[in-house]
Amino acid sequence: MCIAIPGKVIEIEYPFALVDFKGTKRKIRIDLLEDLNVGDWVLVHVGFAIQKVDEEEARKTVELLEQVFGGL
């Protein structure tokens, strides 16, 4: 099973972005996405941002992952 985790972009220094995952910050690659801005929400899989998502969808996904895995 593959899982992509939503996070909020807080800093961009192409080809990397600093992404906040509920307080945990990680540097991830953003090469696969165009027109990415600070404040955008992305799905991250194995260190790559693979898709932009809106904030509501990101929050719903986090809630679901917390239910399935007992917290993130």
PDB file of N, CA, C and O in Angstrom, chain B, residues numbered from 101:
ATOM      1  N   MET B 101       0.846  -1.174   0.000  1.00  0.00           N
ATOM      2  CA  MET B 101       0.000   0.000   0.000  1.00  0.00           C
ATOM      3  C   MET B 101       0.891   1.237   0.000  1.00  0.00           C
ATOM      4  O   MET B 101       1.880   1.301   0.729  1.00  0.00           O
ATOM      5  N   CYS B 102       0.533   2.205  -0.816  1.00  0.00           N
ATOM      6  CA  CYS B 102       1.252   3.477  -0.881  1.00  0.00           C
ATOM      7  C   CYS B 102       0.388   4.555  -0.246  1.00  0.00           C
ATOM      8  O   CYS B 102      -0.822   4.614  -0.468  1.00  0.00           O
ATOM      9  N   ILE B 103       1.025   5.402   0.543  1.00  0.00           N
ATOM     10  CA  ILE B 103       0.297   6.462   1.218  1.00  0.00           C
ATOM     11  C   ILE B 103       0.987   7.790   0.937  1.00  0.00           C
ATOM     12  O   ILE B 103       2.208   7.906   1.036  1.00  0.00           O
ATOM     13  N   ALA B 104       0.187   8.782   0.588  1.00  0.00           N
ATOM     14  CA  ALA B 104       0.681  10.149   0.435  1.00  0.00           C
ATOM     15  C   ALA B 104       0.115  10.960   1.592  1.00  0.00           C
ATOM     16  O   ALA B 104      -1.078  10.886   1.886  1.00  0.00           O
ATOM     17  N   ILE B 105       0.964  11.721   2.236  1.00  0.00           N
ATOM     18  CA  ILE B 105       0.597  12.493   3.422  1.00  0.00           C
ATOM     19  C   ILE B 105       0.455  13.971   3.047  1.00  0.00           C
ATOM     20  O   ILE B 105       1.338  14.528   2.394  1.00  0.00           O
ATOM     21  N   PRO B 106      -0.642  14.608   3.452  1.00  0.00           N
ATOM     22  CA  PRO B 106      -0.799  16.035   3.149  1.00  0.00           C
ATOM     23  C   PRO B 106       0.029  16.915   4.087  1.00  0.00           C
ATOM     24  O   PRO B 106       0.173  16.629   5.275  1.00  0.00           O
ATOM     25  N   GLY B 107       0.560  17.981   3.520  1.00  0.00           N
ATOM     26  CA  GLY B 107       1.305  18.951   4.298  1.00  0.00           C
ATOM     27  C   GLY B 107       1.191  20.321   3.660  1.00  0.00           C
ATOM     28  O   GLY B 107       0.813  20.453   2.496  1.00  0.00           O
ATOM     29  N   LYS B 108       1.525  21.338   4.443  1.00  0.00           N
ATOM     30  CA  LYS B 108       1.424  22.722   3.991  1.00  0.00           C
ATOM     31  C   LYS B 108       2.810  23.273   3.666  1.00  0.00           C
ATOM     32  O   LYS B 108       3.732  23.177   4.475  1.00  0.00           O
ATOM     33  N   VAL B 109       2.945  23.848   2.477  1.00  0.00           N
ATOM     34  CA  VAL B 109       4.213  24.431   2.043  1.00  0.00           C
ATOM     35  C   VAL B 109       4.455  25.718   2.827  1.00  0.00           C
ATOM     36  O   VAL B 109       3.619  26.622   2.819  1.00  0.00           O
ATOM     37  N   ILE B 110       5.602  25.796   3.504  1.00  0.00           N
ATOM     38  CA  ILE B 110       5.900  26.997   4.299  1.00  0.00           C
ATOM     39  C   ILE B 110       7.108  27.772   3.772  1.00  0.00           C
ATOM     40  O   ILE B 110       7.341  28.914   4.167  1.00  0.00           O
ATOM     41  N   GLU B 111       7.878  27.138   2.870  1.00  0.00           N
ATOM     42  CA  GLU B 111       9.032  27.818   2.294  1.00  0.00           C
ATOM     43  C   GLU B 111       9.395  27.105   0.991  1.00  0.00           C
ATOM     44  O   GLU B 111       9.308  25.880   0.901  1.00  0.00           O
ATOM     45  N   ILE B 112       9.802  27.876  -0.012  1.00  0.00           N
ATOM     46  CA  ILE B 112      10.200  27.281  -1.283  1.00  0.00           C
ATOM     47  C   ILE B 112      11.587  27.768  -1.660  1.00  0.00           C
ATOM     48  O   ILE B 112      11.871  28.966  -1.648  1.00  0.00           O
ATOM     49  N   GLU B 113      12.444  26.812  -1.994  1.00  0.00           N
ATOM     50  CA  GLU B 113      13.774  27.077  -2.524  1.00  0.00           C
ATOM     51  C   GLU B 113      14.004  26.018  -3.598  1.00  0.00           C
ATOM     52  O   GLU B 113      14.674  25.011  -3.371  1.00  0.00           O
ATOM     53  N   TYR B 114      13.425  26.275  -4.782  1.00  0.00           N
ATOM     54  CA  TYR B 114      13.354  25.288  -5.858  1.00  0.00           C
ATOM     55  C   TYR B 114      14.689  24.611  -6.092  1.00  0.00           C
ATOM     56  O   TYR B 114      15.716  25.287  -6.158  1.00  0.00           O
ATOM     57  N   PRO B 115      14.701  23.292  -6.220  1.00  0.00           N
ATOM     58  CA  PRO B 115      13.614  22.339  -6.393  1.00  0.00           C
ATOM     59  C   PRO B 115      13.110  21.730  -5.092  1.00  0.00           C
ATOM     60  O   PRO B 115      12.539  20.639  -5.101  1.00  0.00           O
ATOM     61  N   PHE B 116      13.312  22.420  -3.976  1.00  0.00           N
ATOM     62  CA  PHE B 116      12.850  21.914  -2.687  1.00  0.00           C
ATOM     63  C   PHE B 116      11.821  22.854  -2.068  1.00  0.00           C
ATOM     64  O   PHE B 116      11.743  24.033  -2.415  1.00  0.00           O
ATOM     65  N   ALA B 117      11.040  22.310  -1.150  1.00  0.00           N
ATOM     66  CA  ALA B 117      10.132  23.113  -0.327  1.00  0.00           C
ATOM     67  C   ALA B 117      10.176  22.559   1.080  1.00  0.00           C
ATOM     68  O   ALA B 117      10.359  21.358   1.282  1.00  0.00           O
ATOM     69  N   LEU B 118      10.007  23.434   2.044  1.00  0.00           N
ATOM     70  CA  LEU B 118       9.848  23.013   3.422  1.00  0.00           C
ATOM     71  C   LEU B 118       8.359  22.864   3.656  1.00  0.00           C
ATOM     72  O   LEU B 118       7.593  23.805   3.452  1.00  0.00           O
ATOM     73  N   VAL B 119       7.951  21.675   4.085  1.00  0.00           N
ATOM     74  CA  VAL B 119       6.530  21.356   4.241  1.00  0.00           C
ATOM     75  C   VAL B 119       6.259  20.992   5.688  1.00  0.00           C
ATOM     76  O   VAL B 119       7.013  20.241   6.305  1.00  0.00           O
ATOM     77  N   ASP B 120       5.171  21.535   6.222  1.00  0.00           N
ATOM     78  CA  ASP B 120       4.759  21.296   7.609  1.00  0.00           C
ATOM     79  C   ASP B 120       3.697  20.200   7.636  1.00  0.00           C
ATOM     80  O   ASP B 120       2.639  20.321   7.020  1.00  0.00           O
ATOM     81  N   PHE B 121       4.005  19.131   8.363  1.00  0.00           N
ATOM     82  CA  PHE B 121       3.077  18.024   8.569  1.00  0.00           C
ATOM     83  C   PHE B 121       2.669  18.036  10.041  1.00  0.00           C
ATOM     84  O   PHE B 121       3.257  17.328  10.859  1.00  0.00           O
ATOM     85  N   LYS B 122       1.665  18.838  10.372  1.00  0.00           N
ATOM     86  CA  LYS B 122       1.173  18.938  11.756  1.00  0.00           C
ATOM     87  C   LYS B 122       2.288  19.211  12.757  1.00  0.00           C
ATOM     88  O   LYS B 122       2.347  18.590  13.819  1.00  0.00           O
ATOM     89  N   GLY B 123       3.168  20.141  12.415  1.00  0.00           N
ATOM     90  CA  GLY B 123       4.246  20.532  13.319  1.00  0.00           C
ATOM     91  C   GLY B 123       5.597  19.920  12.997  1.00  0.00           C
ATOM     92  O   GLY B 123       6.622  20.433  13.445  1.00  0.00           O
ATOM     93  N   THR B 124       5.626  18.858  12.245  1.00  0.00           N
ATOM     94  CA  THR B 124       6.877  18.253  11.799  1.00  0.00           C
ATOM     95  C   THR B 124       7.204  18.821  10.425  1.00  0.00           C
ATOM     96  O   THR B 124       6.397  18.734   9.499  1.00  0.00           O
ATOM     97  N   LYS B 125       8.382  19.397  10.301  1.00  0.00           N
ATOM     98  CA  LYS B 125       8.762  20.036   9.041  1.00  0.00           C
ATOM     99  C   LYS B 125       9.812  19.183   8.330  1.00  0.00           C
ATOM    100  O   LYS B 125      10.764  18.697   8.939  1.00  0.00           O
ATOM    101  N   ARG B 126       9.608  19.016   7.025  1.00  0.00           N
ATOM    102  CA  ARG B 126      10.520  18.223   6.200  1.00  0.00           C
ATOM    103  C   ARG B 126      10.783  18.942   4.882  1.00  0.00           C
ATOM    104  O   ARG B 126       9.907  19.615   4.339  1.00  0.00           O
ATOM    105  N   LYS B 127      11.998  18.788   4.384  1.00  0.00           N
ATOM    106  CA  LYS B 127      12.360  19.318   3.072  1.00  0.00           C
ATOM    107  C   LYS B 127      11.989  18.248   2.050  1.00  0.00           C
ATOM    108  O   LYS B 127      12.412  17.098   2.164  1.00  0.00           O
ATOM    109  N   ILE B 128      11.200  18.631   1.058  1.00  0.00           N
ATOM    110  CA  ILE B 128      10.752  17.680   0.040  1.00  0.00           C
ATOM    111  C   ILE B 128      11.014  18.248  -1.358  1.00  0.00           C
ATOM    112  O   ILE B 128      11.205  19.453  -1.524  1.00  0.00           O
ATOM    113  N   ARG B 129      11.019  17.372  -2.347  1.00  0.00           N
ATOM    114  CA  ARG B 129      11.203  17.774  -3.742  1.00  0.00           C
ATOM    115  C   ARG B 129       9.874  18.230  -4.313  1.00  0.00           C
ATOM    116  O   ARG B 129       8.824  17.666  -4.006  1.00  0.00           O
ATOM    117  N   ILE B 130       9.932  19.267  -5.155  1.00  0.00           N
ATOM    118  CA  ILE B 130       8.704  19.790  -5.757  1.00  0.00           C
ATOM    119  C   ILE B 130       8.785  19.813  -7.284  1.00  0.00           C
ATOM    120  O   ILE B 130       7.980  20.479  -7.935  1.00  0.00           O
ATOM    121  N   ASP B 131       9.752  19.091  -7.860  1.00  0.00           N
ATOM    122  CA  ASP B 131       9.961  19.078  -9.314  1.00  0.00           C
ATOM    123  C   ASP B 131       8.724  18.663 -10.100  1.00  0.00           C
ATOM    124  O   ASP B 131       8.539  19.111 -11.231  1.00  0.00           O
ATOM    125  N   LEU B 132       7.886  17.826  -9.531  1.00  0.00           N
ATOM    126  CA  LEU B 132       6.757  17.251 -10.262  1.00  0.00           C
ATOM    127  C   LEU B 132       5.559  18.196 -10.384  1.00  0.00           C
ATOM    128  O   LEU B 132       4.610  17.914 -11.115  1.00  0.00           O
ATOM    129  N   LEU B 133       5.611  19.309  -9.667  1.00  0.00           N
ATOM    130  CA  LEU B 133       4.472  20.236  -9.666  1.00  0.00           C
ATOM    131  C   LEU B 133       4.858  21.592 -10.239  1.00  0.00           C
ATOM    132  O   LEU B 133       5.986  22.059 -10.081  1.00  0.00           O
ATOM    133  N   GLU B 134       3.899  22.204 -10.900  1.00  0.00           N
ATOM    134  CA  GLU B 134       4.091  23.561 -11.415  1.00  0.00           C
ATOM    135  C   GLU B 134       3.252  24.530 -10.590  1.00  0.00           C
ATOM    136  O   GLU B 134       2.258  24.139  -9.977  1.00  0.00           O
ATOM    137  N   ASP B 135       3.657  25.781 -10.580  1.00  0.00           N
ATOM    138  CA  ASP B 135       2.881  26.846  -9.952  1.00  0.00           C
ATOM    139  C   ASP B 135       2.581  26.554  -8.483  1.00  0.00           C
ATOM    140  O   ASP B 135       1.435  26.658  -8.045  1.00  0.00           O
ATOM    141  N   LEU B 136       3.603  26.193  -7.737  1.00  0.00           N
ATOM    142  CA  LEU B 136       3.457  25.922  -6.314  1.00  0.00           C
ATOM    143  C   LEU B 136       3.851  27.165  -5.529  1.00  0.00           C
ATOM    144  O   LEU B 136       4.868  27.793  -5.822  1.00  0.00           O
ATOM    145  N   ASN B 137       3.049  27.517  -4.536  1.00  0.00           N
ATOM    146  CA  ASN B 137       3.292  28.715  -3.745  1.00  0.00           C
ATOM    147  C   ASN B 137       3.289  28.396  -2.258  1.00  0.00           C
ATOM    148  O   ASN B 137       2.710  27.401  -1.824  1.00  0.00           O
ATOM    149  N   VAL B 138       3.946  29.256  -1.484  1.00  0.00           N
ATOM    150  CA  VAL B 138       3.887  29.139  -0.028  1.00  0.00           C
ATOM    151  C   VAL B 138       2.423  29.222   0.385  1.00  0.00           C
ATOM    152  O   VAL B 138       1.681  30.078  -0.096  1.00  0.00           O
ATOM    153  N   GLY B 139       2.017  28.331   1.276  1.00  0.00           N
ATOM    154  CA  GLY B 139       0.630  28.282   1.725  1.00  0.00           C
ATOM    155  C   GLY B 139      -0.182  27.195   1.043  1.00  0.00           C
ATOM    156  O   GLY B 139      -1.250  26.820   1.528  1.00  0.00           O
ATOM    157  N   ASP B 140       0.319  26.679  -0.094  1.00  0.00           N
ATOM    158  CA  ASP B 140      -0.374  25.588  -0.779  1.00  0.00           C
ATOM    159  C   ASP B 140      -0.261  24.297   0.041  1.00  0.00           C
ATOM    160  O   ASP B 140       0.687  24.105   0.803  1.00  0.00           O
ATOM    161  N   TRP B 141      -1.241  23.434  -0.136  1.00  0.00           N
ATOM    162  CA  TRP B 141      -1.230  22.103   0.472  1.00  0.00           C
ATOM    163  C   TRP B 141      -0.880  21.105  -0.610  1.00  0.00           C
ATOM    164  O   TRP B 141      -1.358  21.206  -1.740  1.00  0.00           O
ATOM    165  N   VAL B 142      -0.033  20.130  -0.257  1.00  0.00           N
ATOM    166  CA  VAL B 142       0.402  19.113  -1.204  1.00  0.00           C
ATOM    167  C   VAL B 142       0.306  17.730  -0.576  1.00  0.00           C
ATOM    168  O   VAL B 142       0.336  17.579   0.645  1.00  0.00           O
ATOM    169  N   LEU B 143       0.192  16.730  -1.434  1.00  0.00           N
ATOM    170  CA  LEU B 143       0.323  15.341  -1.004  1.00  0.00           C
ATOM    171  C   LEU B 143       1.767  14.940  -1.264  1.00  0.00           C
ATOM    172  O   LEU B 143       2.296  15.167  -2.352  1.00  0.00           O
ATOM    173  N   VAL B 144       2.407  14.338  -0.255  1.00  0.00           N
ATOM    174  CA  VAL B 144       3.816  13.972  -0.352  1.00  0.00           C
ATOM    175  C   VAL B 144       3.952  12.458  -0.223  1.00  0.00           C
ATOM    176  O   VAL B 144       3.407  11.839   0.690  1.00  0.00           O
ATOM    177  N   HIS B 145       4.695  11.884  -1.167  1.00  0.00           N
ATOM    178  CA  HIS B 145       4.974  10.453  -1.165  1.00  0.00           C
ATOM    179  C   HIS B 145       6.464  10.261  -1.384  1.00  0.00           C
ATOM    180  O   HIS B 145       7.017  10.773  -2.357  1.00  0.00           O
ATOM    181  N   VAL B 146       7.112   9.540  -0.505  1.00  0.00           N
ATOM    182  CA  VAL B 146       8.556   9.251  -0.527  1.00  0.00           C
ATOM    183  C   VAL B 146       9.405  10.479  -0.854  1.00  0.00           C
ATOM    184  O   VAL B 146      10.332  10.410  -1.661  1.00  0.00           O
ATOM    185  N   GLY B 147       9.077  11.596  -0.221  1.00  0.00           N
ATOM    186  CA  GLY B 147       9.884  12.796  -0.359  1.00  0.00           C
ATOM    187  C   GLY B 147       9.588  13.685  -1.544  1.00  0.00           C
ATOM    188  O   GLY B 147      10.292  14.669  -1.769  1.00  0.00           O
ATOM    189  N   PHE B 148       8.548  13.355  -2.314  1.00  0.00           N
ATOM    190  CA  PHE B 148       8.158  14.158  -3.469  1.00  0.00           C
ATOM    191  C   PHE B 148       6.731  14.664  -3.311  1.00  0.00           C
ATOM    192  O   PHE B 148       5.836  13.903  -2.943  1.00  0.00           O
ATOM    193  N   ALA B 149       6.518  15.939  -3.586  1.00  0.00           N
ATOM    194  CA  ALA B 149       5.161  16.470  -3.677  1.00  0.00           C
ATOM    195  C   ALA B 149       4.588  15.962  -4.989  1.00  0.00           C
ATOM    196  O   ALA B 149       5.135  16.237  -6.057  1.00  0.00           O
ATOM    197  N   ILE B 150       3.479  15.216  -4.915  1.00  0.00           N
ATOM    198  CA  ILE B 150       2.941  14.598  -6.124  1.00  0.00           C
ATOM    199  C   ILE B 150       1.644  15.233  -6.599  1.00  0.00           C
ATOM    200  O   ILE B 150       1.216  15.006  -7.730  1.00  0.00           O
ATOM    201  N   GLN B 151       1.009  16.038  -5.728  1.00  0.00           N
ATOM    202  CA  GLN B 151      -0.260  16.650  -6.120  1.00  0.00           C
ATOM    203  C   GLN B 151      -0.590  17.796  -5.178  1.00  0.00           C
ATOM    204  O   GLN B 151      -0.346  17.708  -3.974  1.00  0.00           O
ATOM    205  N   LYS B 152      -1.145  18.875  -5.728  1.00  0.00           N
ATOM    206  CA  LYS B 152      -1.692  19.945  -4.893  1.00  0.00           C
ATOM    207  C   LYS B 152      -3.109  19.570  -4.493  1.00  0.00           C
ATOM    208  O   LYS B 152      -3.843  18.977  -5.283  1.00  0.00           O
ATOM    209  N   VAL B 153      -3.499  19.915  -3.261  1.00  0.00           N
ATOM    210  CA  VAL B 153      -4.858  19.673  -2.779  1.00  0.00           C
ATOM    211  C   VAL B 153      -5.328  20.914  -2.038  1.00  0.00           C
ATOM    212  O   VAL B 153      -4.518  21.706  -1.557  1.00  0.00           O
ATOM    213  N   ASP B 154      -6.645  21.076  -1.950  1.00  0.00           N
ATOM    214  CA  ASP B 154      -7.133  22.219  -1.187  1.00  0.00           C
ATOM    215  C   ASP B 154      -7.079  21.887   0.311  1.00  0.00           C
ATOM    216  O   ASP B 154      -6.990  20.722   0.699  1.00  0.00           O
ATOM    217  N   GLU B 155      -7.134  22.918   1.126  1.00  0.00           N
ATOM    218  CA  GLU B 155      -6.961  22.756   2.570  1.00  0.00           C
ATOM    219  C   GLU B 155      -8.014  21.838   3.179  1.00  0.00           C
ATOM    220  O   GLU B 155      -7.691  21.021   4.041  1.00  0.00           O
ATOM    221  N   GLU B 156      -9.248  21.958   2.751  1.00  0.00           N
ATOM    222  CA  GLU B 156     -10.314  21.118   3.305  1.00  0.00           C
ATOM    223  C   GLU B 156     -10.040  19.636   3.021  1.00  0.00           C
ATOM    224  O   GLU B 156     -10.190  18.795   3.907  1.00  0.00           O
ATOM    225  N   GLU B 157      -9.643  19.323   1.797  1.00  0.00           N
ATOM    226  CA  GLU B 157      -9.330  17.940   1.441  1.00  0.00           C
ATOM    227  C   GLU B 157      -8.130  17.426   2.241  1.00  0.00           C
ATOM    228  O   GLU B 157      -8.116  16.274   2.674  1.00  0.00           O
ATOM    229  N   ALA B 158      -7.127  18.283   2.433  1.00  0.00           N
ATOM    230  CA  ALA B 158      -5.953  17.904   3.216  1.00  0.00           C
ATOM    231  C   ALA B 158      -6.352  17.579   4.650  1.00  0.00           C
ATOM    232  O   ALA B 158      -5.895  16.578   5.203  1.00  0.00           O
ATOM    233  N   ARG B 159      -7.186  18.396   5.251  1.00  0.00           N
ATOM    234  CA  ARG B 159      -7.606  18.160   6.642  1.00  0.00           C
ATOM    235  C   ARG B 159      -8.434  16.872   6.770  1.00  0.00           C
ATOM    236  O   ARG B 159      -8.289  16.127   7.739  1.00  0.00           O
ATOM    237  N   LYS B 160      -9.284  16.628   5.802  1.00  0.00           N
ATOM    238  CA  LYS B 160     -10.077  15.387   5.811  1.00  0.00           C
ATOM    239  C   LYS B 160      -9.158  14.167   5.706  1.00  0.00           C
ATOM    240  O   LYS B 160      -9.371  13.159   6.380  1.00  0.00           O
ATOM    241  N   THR B 161      -8.150  14.270   4.867  1.00  0.00           N
ATOM    242  CA  THR B 161      -7.214  13.161   4.701  1.00  0.00           C
ATOM    243  C   THR B 161      -6.432  12.911   5.982  1.00  0.00           C
ATOM    244  O   THR B 161      -6.238  11.761   6.376  1.00  0.00           O
ATOM    245  N   VAL B 162      -5.984  13.975   6.633  1.00  0.00           N
ATOM    246  CA  VAL B 162      -5.263  13.829   7.902  1.00  0.00           C
ATOM    247  C   VAL B 162      -6.163  13.160   8.939  1.00  0.00           C
ATOM    248  O   VAL B 162      -5.719  12.260   9.652  1.00  0.00           O
ATOM    249  N   GLU B 163      -7.411  13.585   9.030  1.00  0.00           N
ATOM    250  CA  GLU B 163      -8.345  12.978   9.984  1.00  0.00           C
ATOM    251  C   GLU B 163      -8.521  11.488   9.707  1.00  0.00           C
ATOM    252  O   GLU B 163      -8.524  10.679  10.635  1.00  0.00           O
ATOM    253  N   LEU B 164      -8.666  11.126   8.448  1.00  0.00           N
ATOM    254  CA  LEU B 164      -8.826   9.725   8.081  1.00  0.00           C
ATOM    255  C   LEU B 164      -7.577   8.919   8.437  1.00  0.00           C
ATOM    256  O   LEU B 164      -7.680   7.824   8.989  1.00  0.00           O
ATOM    257  N   LEU B 165      -6.405   9.458   8.124  1.00  0.00           N
ATOM    258  CA  LEU B 165      -5.157   8.756   8.456  1.00  0.00           C
ATOM    259  C   LEU B 165      -4.998   8.581   9.958  1.00  0.00           C
ATOM    260  O   LEU B 165      -4.506   7.549  10.415  1.00  0.00           O
ATOM    261  N   GLU B 166      -5.412   9.582  10.731  1.00  0.00           N
ATOM    262  CA  GLU B 166      -5.348   9.466  12.181  1.00  0.00           C
ATOM    263  C   GLU B 166      -6.275   8.373  12.697  1.00  0.00           C
ATOM    264  O   GLU B 166      -5.929   7.658  13.637  1.00  0.00           O
ATOM    265  N   GLN B 167      -7.437   8.243  12.093  1.00  0.00           N
ATOM    266  CA  GLN B 167      -8.364   7.182  12.492  1.00  0.00           C
ATOM    267  C   GLN B 167      -7.792   5.807  12.168  1.00  0.00           C
ATOM    268  O   GLN B 167      -7.882   4.886  12.979  1.00  0.00           O
ATOM    269  N   VAL B 168      -7.206   5.671  10.984  1.00  0.00           N
ATOM    270  CA  VAL B 168      -6.690   4.372  10.532  1.00  0.00           C
ATOM    271  C   VAL B 168      -5.416   3.986  11.280  1.00  0.00           C
ATOM    272  O   VAL B 168      -5.263   2.839  11.699  1.00  0.00           O
ATOM    273  N   PHE B 169      -4.506   4.941  11.447  1.00  0.00           N
ATOM    274  CA  PHE B 169      -3.202   4.631  11.997  1.00  0.00           C
ATOM    275  C   PHE B 169      -3.005   5.123  13.429  1.00  0.00           C
ATOM    276  O   PHE B 169      -1.911   4.976  13.975  1.00  0.00           O
ATOM    277  N   GLY B 170      -4.016   5.694  14.043  1.00  0.00           N
ATOM    278  CA  GLY B 170      -3.920   6.119  15.434  1.00  0.00           C
ATOM    279  C   GLY B 170      -3.083   7.348  15.657  1.00  0.00           C
ATOM    280  O   GLY B 170      -2.491   7.506  16.725  1.00  0.00           O
ATOM    281  N   GLY B 171      -3.019   8.217  14.687  1.00  0.00           N
ATOM    282  CA  GLY B 171      -2.296   9.484  14.825  1.00  0.00           C
ATOM    283  C   GLY B 171      -1.160   9.602  13.858  1.00  0.00           C
ATOM    284  O   GLY B 171      -0.604   8.607  13.393  1.00  0.00           O
ATOM    285  N   LEU B 172      -0.821  10.830  13.559  1.00  0.00           N
ATOM    286  CA  LEU B 172       0.322  11.105  12.671  1.00  0.00           C
ATOM    287  C   LEU B 172       1.347  11.917  13.415  1.00  0.00           C
ATOM    288  O   LEU B 172       2.388  12.259  12.854  1.00  0.00           O
TER     289      LEU B 172
END
